[in-house]
Amino acid sequence: MRKPRLTDWLFLALALVIGTAAVFVALRPTPGSAHSAHQQPVVTADLLPAAHSDGLSEAESGYRFERVTTPAVRGPEVPVAFRILGPDGRPVTRFLDNQTKQMHFFAVRDDMNVFQHVHPRLEGDTWHTNLALTDGGAYRMFAEFVPLDTKDPKHPVVLGVPFTVPGDTTFVPVPAPAADTVTATGYRVARVDGAARIPSMRAQVLRFALRGPDGTPLTAVDPHLGANGHMTGFHTMLLSATHLHPVQPLGVALADGELTFHSLFSERGEYRLFLEFSHGGRVHTAAITVAVD
């Protein structure tokens, strides 16, 4: 057998280099989109909003909103009546309690300057309530409930229908995203993250610092709907609804006056958030705009 020459050693070294490079290419992760340099978040199914349950339709998951009395005039006590029809077409009169109530009912004007959150009473097979609609304009009302046979009690069914109150309207532009806001009762509510933009389709915890009219952080809030607070958001263009779940258990002291909520926004754009909390024997409502990418 002949003694290996220098050229044989060079060819062997080259083959090793090529083989190593091939293995590296085969094992290298495949690049994705423009954001492939960053690991994409994993959103589990239990954090995703229920399909189409955003109040943009009057029918969803086999349930349908049936109008009985629709607001058609302005006033401090405008009557509303409706039925919720089930998959069999018959009125449904019993739902699971959702923050102590079977039915949450909202009405918002398209400029987000009017917000109502009430809890209808059931008479027979029809739900009744009254809305304070002192100005005209285009509105949308939402019925939020959790069916008895649901497999996902964290995500209520939300049905919505539009309505119009005739007459002159004092249109108010939606405020830009901001770091804080003041309630009509003088309480200051600030986002701990300031006016930072929120990523869509990613579970987030939103933190809000509550200050009394004298600027002192609240150490506790009173129970409201079985929790430390209630928050609902509405897309300022689509008028879709999203519910945010409180994080702290009821009765837990607030660290530096902070209330936190689980959130997941399914659409990009701006949302108007309405935070309701109880303190000093009354309910206070704070409205703040956030931007979602």
PABA-616895 format. One record per residue (C-alpha): residue in three letters; y, z, x. Coordinates in steps of 0.05 Angstrom, whole numbers, padded with zeros to 5 digits, always signed. Layout:
% residues N
ALAYZX;...
This chain:
% residues 293
MET+00000+00000+00000;ARG+00068-00020+00027;LYS+00121+00031+00043;PRO+00178+00033-00010;ARG+00240-00003+00013;LEU+00312+00016+00001;THR+00319-00035-00056;ASP+00260-00002-00092;TRP+00295+00065-00090;LEU+00360+00033-00116;PHE+00324+00000-00175;LEU+00289+00067-00192;ALA+00355+00104-00192;LEU+00387+00051-00236;ALA+00330+00056-00286;LEU+00338+00131-00290;VAL+00412+00125-00303;ILE+00401+00073-00358;GLY+00346+00116-00390;THR+00389+00178-00390;ALA+00448+00141-00422;ALA+00402+00113-00476;VAL+00377+00183-00494;PHE+00449+00209-00496;VAL+00471+00153-00544;ALA+00411+00164-00589;LEU+00424+00239-00595;ARG+00499+00235-00602;PRO+00525+00251-00673;THR+00550+00190-00711;PRO+00626+00191-00717;GLY+00654+00195-00787;SER+00722+00179-00815;ALA+00789+00190-00784;HIS+00778+00265-00789;SER+00710+00264-00754;ALA+00738+00304-00696;HIS+00739+00364-00742;GLN+00680+00391-00779;GLN+00687+00379-00854;PRO+00682+00440-00899;VAL+00620+00451-00940;VAL+00636+00462-01013;THR+00578+00493-01049;ALA+00562+00475-01121;ASP+00581+00544-01148;LEU+00652+00535-01122;LEU+00663+00467-01152;PRO+00700+00462-01218;ALA+00658+00443-01277;ALA+00655+00368-01288;HIS+00715+00344-01328;SER+00730+00414-01352;ASP+00804+00410-01337;GLY+00834+00403-01406;LEU+00848+00329-01400;SER+00800+00313-01457;GLU+00790+00342-01526;ALA+00714+00335-01518;GLU+00669+00358-01460;SER+00599+00386-01450;GLY+00583+00373-01523;TYR+00642+00413-01549;ARG+00702+00383-01585;PHE+00771+00409-01604;GLU+00786+00396-01678;ARG+00859+00402-01699;VAL+00873+00440-01763;THR+00947+00458-01756;THR+00985+00425-01699;PRO+01056+00449-01679;ALA+01107+00400-01707;VAL+01171+00443-01709;ARG+01207+00489-01661;GLY+01212+00563-01672;PRO+01192+00632-01645;GLU+01128+00636-01686;VAL+01099+00566-01695;PRO+01029+00568-01726;VAL+00970+00534-01693;ALA+00899+00529-01721;PHE+00837+00494-01693;ARG+00762+00494-01692;ILE+00713+00486-01635;LEU+00656+00441-01655;GLY+00590+00448-01618;PRO+00538+00396-01597;ASP+00510+00396-01669;GLY+00579+00381-01698;ARG+00586+00449-01730;PRO+00641+00500-01715;VAL+00624+00551-01661;THR+00650+00622-01673;ARG+00620+00662-01616;PHE+00630+00655-01541;LEU+00619+00698-01480;ASP+00676+00745-01462;ASN+00719+00715-01407;GLN+00766+00768-01378;THR+00755+00809-01441;LYS+00770+00751-01489;GLN+00726+00700-01524;MET+00783+00650-01527;HIS+00843+00638-01481;PHE+00895+00590-01508;PHE+00951+00558-01468;ALA+01010+00513-01483;VAL+01054+00480-01430;ARG+01111+00431-01434;ASP+01107+00371-01389;ASP+01164+00398-01345;MET+01127+00464-01337;ASN+01189+00501-01362;VAL+01151+00527-01423;PHE+01086+00566-01414;GLN+01048+00605-01467;HIS+00983+00644-01459;VAL+00956+00675-01523;HIS+00890+00697-01552;PRO+00874+00667-01621;ARG+00842+00707-01677;LEU+00781+00680-01713;GLU+00785+00673-01789;GLY+00720+00644-01816;ASP+00705+00585-01771;THR+00778+00572-01751;TRP+00819+00600-01694;HIS+00891+00619-01710;THR+00951+00637-01666;ASN+01026+00628-01660;LEU+01067+00597-01604;ALA+01139+00609-01584;LEU+01166+00537-01580;THR+01242+00543-01583;ASP+01255+00475-01552;GLY+01230+00404-01565;GLY+01190+00360-01519;ALA+01121+00336-01500;TYR+01069+00391-01495;ARG+00995+00401-01484;MET+00952+00457-01511;PHE+00887+00482-01481;ALA+00828+00521-01509;GLU+00787+00557-01455;PHE+00720+00589-01471;VAL+00651+00602-01442;PRO+00592+00579-01485;LEU+00537+00630-01499;ASP+00484+00584-01468;THR+00524+00566-01406;LYS+00489+00562-01338;ASP+00555+00571-01302;PRO+00596+00629-01332;LYS+00647+00624-01275;HIS+00671+00557-01300;PRO+00695+00558-01373;VAL+00699+00496-01416;VAL+00772+00475-01423;LEU+00792+00427-01479;GLY+00862+00400-01486;VAL+00903+00359-01535;PRO+00975+00335-01532;PHE+01029+00349-01584;THR+01103+00336-01591;VAL+01158+00381-01618;PRO+01214+00336-01644;GLY+01288+00346-01631;ASP+01333+00353-01571;THR+01300+00376-01506;THR+01332+00413-01449;PHE+01291+00382-01392;VAL+01284+00425-01330;PRO+01258+00393-01265;VAL+01195+00426-01237;PRO+01217+00470-01178;ALA+01194+00447-01109;PRO+01138+00484-01073;ALA+01166+00551-01050;ALA+01146+00613-01013;ASP+01167+00662-01068;THR+01194+00670-01138;VAL+01224+00723-01183;THR+01200+00740-01253;ALA+01246+00746-01312;THR+01237+00821-01306;GLY+01261+00824-01233;TYR+01194+00829-01196;ARG+01188+00787-01133;VAL+01123+00750-01120;ALA+01113+00716-01052;ARG+01057+00674-01023;VAL+01034+00708-00959;ASP+01022+00638-00929;GLY+01092+00616-00948;ALA+01098+00546-00976;ALA+01039+00520-00935;ARG+01003+00461-00965;ILE+00934+00474-00994;PRO+00875+00427-00980;SER+00841+00397-01042;MET+00766+00406-01056;ARG+00762+00465-01009;ALA+00751+00537-01032;GLN+00811+00579-01013;VAL+00837+00649-01022;LEU+00910+00652-01043;ARG+00947+00716-01027;PHE+01009+00740-01065;ALA+01053+00799-01046;LEU+01083+00836-01106;ARG+01149+00874-01100;GLY+01183+00914-01153;PRO+01256+00903-01175;ASP+01277+00952-01121;GLY+01239+00913-01067;THR+01183+00964-01059;PRO+01112+00936-01052;LEU+01068+00953-01111;THR+01012+01000-01093;ALA+00974+00986-01157;VAL+00978+00946-01221;ASP+00955+00963-01291;PRO+00892+00930-01320;HIS+00907+00863-01352;LEU+00851+00825-01387;GLY+00800+00868-01351;ALA+00827+00851-01281;ASN+00885+00862-01234;GLY+00916+00798-01258;HIS+00906+00730-01290;MET+00926+00663-01259;THR+00923+00592-01287;GLY+00950+00529-01254;PHE+00971+00462-01283;HIS+00979+00396-01246;THR+01052+00377-01255;MET+01037+00303-01266;LEU+00968+00302-01298;LEU+00976+00367-01338;SER+00904+00385-01319;ALA+00887+00459-01319;THR+00852+00501-01266;HIS+00832+00575-01269;LEU+00838+00621-01209;HIS+00793+00682-01204;PRO+00820+00750-01180;VAL+00786+00776-01117;GLN+00801+00851-01117;PRO+00759+00893-01165;LEU+00798+00927-01220;GLY+00827+00994-01198;VAL+00828+00979-01123;ALA+00894+00998-01090;LEU+00936+00939-01067;ALA+00945+00934-00992;ASP+01019+00920-00980;GLY+01025+00899-01053;GLU+00977+00839-01045;LEU+00938+00807-01101;THR+00888+00753-01080;PHE+00854+00698-01120;HIS+00797+00650-01108;SER+00819+00578-01117;LEU+00794+00507-01113;PHE+00840+00449-01131;SER+00806+00383-01148;GLU+00867+00338-01147;ARG+00922+00324-01097;GLY+00994+00334-01118;GLU+01035+00394-01141;TYR+01011+00450-01185;ARG+01052+00501-01223;LEU+01016+00568-01219;PHE+01028+00623-01271;LEU+01010+00693-01248;GLU+01007+00747-01301;PHE+01002+00820-01282;SER+01017+00886-01315;HIS+01061+00941-01287;GLY+01105+00994-01317;GLY+01075+00985-01386;ARG+01089+00910-01394;VAL+01062+00842-01372;HIS+01102+00802-01322;THR+01095+00727-01310;ALA+01111+00694-01244;ALA+01113+00618-01238;ILE+01108+00585-01169;THR+01096+00513-01147;VAL+01045+00496-01093;ALA+01030+00430-01059;VAL+00957+00406-01052;ASP+00936+00353-01001;
